[in-house]
């Protein structure tokens, strides 16, 4: 009976598709393998999720699988279960969730270039299909697998091609995407079998007349004496001062051979060797926390622990020792960090303990580097994955530990595209599925995690003290000073972005050869330009936001931070012709400009999205700061996780940024950001100081951050959340509607929201309303908010699924985006 398989495709449809598996592919196809399949007039890469029903029980004609793309399943059964849970919980298709778990560039049509080698075909001449493939390649020296199949028929399975390649009778180059993601190889050289004995090199040199050919043989023999039997071709060419044509001639003579070896691309190659790890005892609180975690690890018992430790309390050391316990069992681990900026520092700390067992995954790596890191983890060559959000889906077997550092960070939430998952919550579920341990670490835990600990879902492990400095003295939290900018202006002590007390404190640190971190959570030079005469301000043509002024080159440039649109800075107002155009607000570029006059002798490094867009941008800036730069100025990416012993001053240029957003989480985010950045000061022998500039010194987020009082802030904020039914005392979801014509978007939103209300049950439905930013990239946006006070997330998910089924696919060019447990309500 013909075998069928159910395949999930990376499209927003909640269903699996059934395909027939041709006989030559039955051995290669396994659950979790990627397959190339037809869908209407397209060919898509999907994943086999289960064996399909008998073909004779189906009332439709089943199409054939075109190709099986994997020798080893790309998705383990555990990842299939996890992605299915993600799809169910976050109300998206299973295919969208599976796509997130696969490396970029592998979910597209494949093409394999094949050529015959000079090796003896051996037993393949007696193999029915293998013999035909060799004859075809002799007639078509440069070809592709699809072309071979067109000439010989579809009964040329990929598994056969791979076996022939393993026997070196053919070579296969696989292109997995339009960006040519494939395994990278380097050419190495060795003596041919007949010339591999020690005396052969001298005999060859006597036979050869060409000096360059002799030099190649000498170089190859020299490498062999050094213990390198198969050196890189490039190294041999360099040592012999020869050309590649010389190498080819020696290969043609049968004296030497070329060998292609796979090269693993890794961003770790650009990092210096890590320093040896320090040897020190844990403090009592650290040891208690570690004992609780390792007890669960040793028992192979699921548990989620909230490691609530103040800044500088040694959370990372607890992570490292817990991971040691996991690796001793032969299991694997995942370390999540919220920002790419933290990855180099975190990687170096873990590399000093675990060496080459680490693979890094993050978006600034090249596609090839990410593909190689994914394969290292999938094959078990690396047992530890480190990276931001997407690393939670690393293809590790026998998972024992997942750490979510700075678990409160909003960057763990995926906003676009679907699935709009939260990596912290996925980490908890993945640990549960694997009988593993999940550790959530933070100095300012999210209110959701705090309540989960109080409700008994998580176990809270406190670290209330900083680790001792080199002299054995316990470092104290820095003193925090609040500068009321309104008062400073009245006292004529505010000229620009920095008030005089902050300026003086920066000068003192530069004079004492100490370091300063300055936070300004707005990039650019000035957030807004405005005509003094008529009030005109430049707006983006495609988004309903003002353009931000960026300096650099002449008069600078106006840029949209949502779509990237750029425009020239006008010399006069295009509306009234006036020349009085003022710059309102302060961005990181403007602060940088001001620092040049305040401390002209200082080295200032700016770290924001504009300065870190290039590969390794974060690492290069942090390396320069560690090597002695005076001031690190940046947006929120500098606020957490960084550990520099000479930082004694942290300045917050505008502590009010974010407080006025119409979002119930605005105060929590502000308190967390200020507390986290304050914790960068005084982490070693030197006493730290923090200066917050604000126009709202009496705001609760400012007051509690000033006193490092997490518990006080949490009690006040939780009381408000409980009264309003917002998380953690309820669940929220948003449905965003967007498209090119506003009236059609509004109609789509109204129809959808009406349907939602018919299926809402106990769910409160609010909207639709224009989004806070009504247009982005020429797309008009409407939002509907759903809130459920009881019954957990299920009432929301049920209402959303039923409404999506009732409304069907939106018109072409229009989109409906469901965000379960939404963080951004703008």
Buried (B, 14 or more C-beta within 10 A) or exposed (E): EBBBBBBBBBBBEBEBBBBBBBEBBBEBBEBBBBBBBBBEEEBBBBBBBEEBEEBEEEEEEBEBBBBBBBEEBBBBEBBBBBBBBBBBBBBBBBBBBBBBBBBBBBBBBBBBBBEBBEEEBEEBEEBEBBEBBBEBBEEBEEBBBBBBBEEBEEBBBBBBBBBBBEBBBBBBBBBBBEEEBBBBEEBBBBBBEEBEEEEBBEEBBEEBEEEBBBBBBBBBBBBBEEEBBBBBBEBBBEBBEBEEEBBEBBBEEEBBBBBEEEEBBBBBEEBEEBEEBEEEEBBEBBEBBBEBBBEBBEEEEBBBBBBBBBBBBBBBBBBBBBBBBBBEEEBBBBBBBBBBBBBBBBBBBBBBBBEBBBBBBBEBBEBBBBBBBBBBBBEEEBBBBBBBBBBBBBBBBBBBBBBBBBBBBBBBBBEEEBBBBBBBBBBBBBBBBBBBBBBBBBBBBBBBBBBBBBEEEBBBBBBEBBBEBEEEEEBEBBBBBBBBBEEBEEEEBBEBBBBBBBBEBBBBBBEEEBBBBBBBBBBBBBBBBBBEBEEBBBBBEBBBBBBBBBBEEEEBBBBBBBBEBEBEBBEEBEEEEBEEBEBEBBBBBBBBBBBEEBBEEBBBBBBBBBBBEEBBBBBBBBBEBBEEBBBBBBBBBBBBBBBBBBBBBBBBBBBBBBBEBEBBBBBBBBBBBBBBBBBBBBBBEBEBBBBBBBBBBEBBBBBBBBEBBBEEBBEBBBEEBBEEBBBBBBBBBBBBBBBEEBEBBBBBBBBBBEBBBEBBEEBBBEBBEBBBEBBBBEBBBBBBBBBBBEBEBEBBBBBBBBBBEEBEEBEEEBBBBBBBBBBBBE
